[in-house]
Amino acid sequence: MSRQFWNETLTWAVANGAAIANTTTETILFPNVTIPANFLQDGRTLRLTVQGKLSNIVTTPGNIVFALRWGGVAGTILAQTSTINLNTTAQTDIMFRIVLEIVTRANGVSGSLLAMGLADLAFKSVIQPEFMGSAGGNSGNTPAAVTVDLTADTALALTAKFSVANSGNTITGMNYLLEALN
């Protein structure tokens, strides 16, 4: 039986996240969101929707990887994309959108989360969706649940990492919405 009959918005952004540029360090797109201890019970599902803009240069654009982490930027990977090659044609402020569902399979100290979703980057007229698989798996791997402690307040972080550090590769999160679906 459902816990409720509506979606509950848990948090949202009222301002852009900090721009990430000129680095190959994995960096959060928005400040971490703290998931309260014992909030994620069996069957509880969260949906994370993030939108923003991405620019790249022509000479050496490299690639980018998105990851969802439990415990901040150094925490456990819940889901991540494969390496996404950036377009070799210069792009300025193209849109991206990431949507992930996180399902609680078991609660407690050895809780179990299964996270899956999509990352879409709009390279001009071509949309290139990229699956985000659970257990740190990318779109080429079979998704699997991840074991994490759900009994403590824990940071949830969405990160991005460029393969090439240059000022022309920039990404900025603009919209952030975390919802409880049940």
C-alpha positions as CSV (number, residue, x, y, z in Angstrom):
1,M,0.0,0.0,0.0
2,S,1.2,3.5,-0.8
3,R,2.6,5.8,1.9
4,Q,0.8,8.7,0.2
5,F,-1.1,9.6,-2.9
6,W,1.1,12.5,-4.1
7,N,4.6,13.4,-4.9
8,E,6.5,15.3,-2.3
9,T,9.2,17.8,-3.3
10,L,12.0,17.4,-0.9
11,T,14.4,20.1,-2.2
12,W,15.0,22.3,-5.1
13,A,17.5,24.9,-6.3
14,V,16.7,28.6,-6.3
15,A,20.0,29.5,-7.9
16,N,22.5,28.0,-10.3
17,G,25.2,25.7,-9.0
18,A,28.8,26.8,-9.3
19,A,30.2,26.6,-12.8
20,I,32.7,23.7,-13.2
21,A,35.5,24.6,-15.6
22,N,39.2,24.1,-16.3
23,T,39.5,21.0,-14.1
24,T,39.6,17.2,-14.3
25,T,38.5,16.8,-10.6
26,E,35.2,15.3,-10.0
27,T,33.0,18.1,-8.7
28,I,29.4,18.4,-7.4
29,L,27.0,20.3,-9.6
30,F,24.9,21.6,-6.7
31,P,25.5,21.6,-3.0
32,N,25.0,18.2,-1.4
33,V,21.4,17.4,-0.2
34,T,21.2,15.6,3.1
35,I,19.0,12.6,3.2
36,P,17.8,12.1,6.8
37,A,18.5,9.0,8.8
38,N,15.9,6.2,8.2
39,F,14.0,8.3,5.6
40,L,14.6,5.7,3.0
41,Q,12.5,2.7,4.0
42,D,11.7,-0.4,1.9
43,G,10.0,0.6,-1.4
44,R,10.5,4.4,-1.0
45,T,11.5,5.9,-4.3
46,L,13.2,9.2,-5.0
47,R,13.4,11.0,-8.4
48,L,16.2,13.5,-9.0
49,T,15.9,15.8,-12.0
50,V,18.8,18.1,-12.9
51,Q,19.1,20.5,-15.8
52,G,21.8,22.9,-16.9
53,K,24.1,24.1,-19.6
54,L,27.4,22.8,-21.0
55,S,30.0,24.3,-23.3
56,N,33.1,22.9,-24.9
57,I,35.9,24.0,-27.1
58,V,36.9,22.5,-30.5
59,T,40.6,21.8,-30.1
60,T,40.5,19.1,-27.3
61,P,37.0,18.8,-25.9
62,G,37.6,15.4,-24.3
63,N,34.7,13.8,-22.5
64,I,32.5,14.0,-19.4
65,V,31.2,11.5,-16.8
66,F,28.2,12.1,-14.5
67,A,27.8,10.3,-11.2
68,L,25.3,10.1,-8.4
69,R,27.1,9.5,-5.0
70,W,25.9,8.5,-1.5
71,G,28.1,10.3,1.0
72,G,29.2,13.3,-1.0
73,V,31.8,13.6,-3.8
74,A,34.0,10.9,-2.3
75,G,31.1,8.6,-1.4
76,T,29.7,5.4,-2.8
77,I,28.7,5.6,-6.5
78,L,25.0,4.8,-6.8
79,A,24.9,5.4,-10.6
80,Q,27.1,6.8,-13.3
81,T,27.2,7.3,-17.0
82,S,29.7,5.8,-19.4
83,T,32.3,8.3,-20.7
84,I,30.4,10.7,-22.9
85,N,32.4,12.1,-25.8
86,L,31.9,15.9,-26.1
87,N,31.1,17.2,-29.6
88,T,34.2,18.1,-31.7
89,T,32.3,21.1,-32.9
90,A,32.4,24.0,-30.5
91,Q,29.2,24.2,-28.4
92,T,28.1,27.1,-26.2
93,D,25.5,26.7,-23.5
94,I,23.9,23.5,-24.8
95,M,21.3,22.0,-22.5
96,F,21.6,18.9,-20.5
97,R,19.1,17.0,-18.4
98,I,19.6,14.1,-16.0
99,V,16.7,12.1,-14.5
100,L,17.3,9.3,-12.0
101,E,15.0,7.1,-9.9
102,I,16.4,5.7,-6.7
103,V,14.5,2.8,-5.2
104,T,15.0,1.5,-1.7
105,R,15.2,-2.3,-1.8
106,A,16.1,-2.8,1.9
107,N,16.6,-0.4,4.8
108,G,18.9,-0.3,7.8
109,V,22.7,-0.3,8.3
110,S,23.0,-2.6,5.2
111,G,20.4,-0.8,3.2
112,S,20.1,-1.4,-0.5
113,L,19.5,1.2,-3.2
114,L,18.9,0.7,-6.9
115,A,19.4,3.8,-9.0
116,M,18.8,4.1,-12.8
117,G,18.3,6.9,-15.1
118,L,19.3,8.9,-18.2
119,A,21.5,11.8,-19.0
120,D,20.6,13.8,-22.2
121,L,22.9,16.3,-23.8
122,A,21.6,18.4,-26.7
123,F,24.4,18.6,-29.2
124,K,22.6,21.0,-31.6
125,S,19.9,18.9,-33.4
126,V,21.1,15.5,-32.1
127,I,20.0,14.3,-28.6
128,Q,22.4,11.7,-27.3
129,P,20.8,9.9,-24.2
130,E,23.2,8.1,-21.9
131,F,22.0,5.5,-19.4
132,M,23.1,5.9,-15.8
133,G,23.4,2.4,-14.3
134,S,23.4,1.5,-10.6
135,A,26.3,0.0,-8.7
136,G,28.6,2.3,-10.4
137,G,27.8,0.6,-13.7
138,N,27.6,2.6,-16.8
139,S,25.2,2.0,-19.8
140,G,27.2,-1.0,-20.9
141,N,26.8,-2.8,-17.5
142,T,24.0,-4.7,-15.9
143,P,22.5,-2.6,-13.1
144,A,22.7,-3.9,-9.5
145,A,21.6,-2.6,-6.1
146,V,24.2,-0.9,-3.9
147,T,24.6,-1.5,-0.2
148,V,24.8,1.6,1.9
149,D,24.0,2.7,5.5
150,L,20.6,4.3,5.6
151,T,20.5,4.9,9.4
152,A,22.6,8.0,9.3
153,D,22.1,11.5,7.8
154,T,23.9,11.2,4.5
155,A,24.8,13.6,1.6
156,L,23.5,12.8,-1.9
157,A,25.7,14.4,-4.6
158,L,25.4,14.6,-8.3
159,T,28.9,15.1,-9.8
160,A,30.5,15.8,-13.2
161,K,34.1,15.1,-14.3
162,F,35.8,16.4,-17.4
163,S,38.7,14.4,-18.9
164,V,40.5,17.5,-20.2
165,A,41.2,20.6,-18.1
166,N,40.6,23.8,-20.1
167,S,38.6,27.0,-19.6
168,G,36.5,26.1,-22.7
169,N,34.9,23.1,-21.0
170,T,32.3,24.4,-18.6
171,I,29.2,23.0,-17.0
172,T,26.6,24.7,-14.8
173,G,23.6,23.1,-13.0
174,M,20.6,25.4,-13.3
175,N,17.6,23.4,-12.1
176,Y,17.5,20.8,-9.3
177,L,14.5,18.9,-8.0
178,L,14.5,16.0,-5.6
179,E,11.1,14.3,-5.1
180,A,9.8,11.5,-3.0
181,L,7.4,9.5,-5.2
182,N,5.8,7.5,-2.3
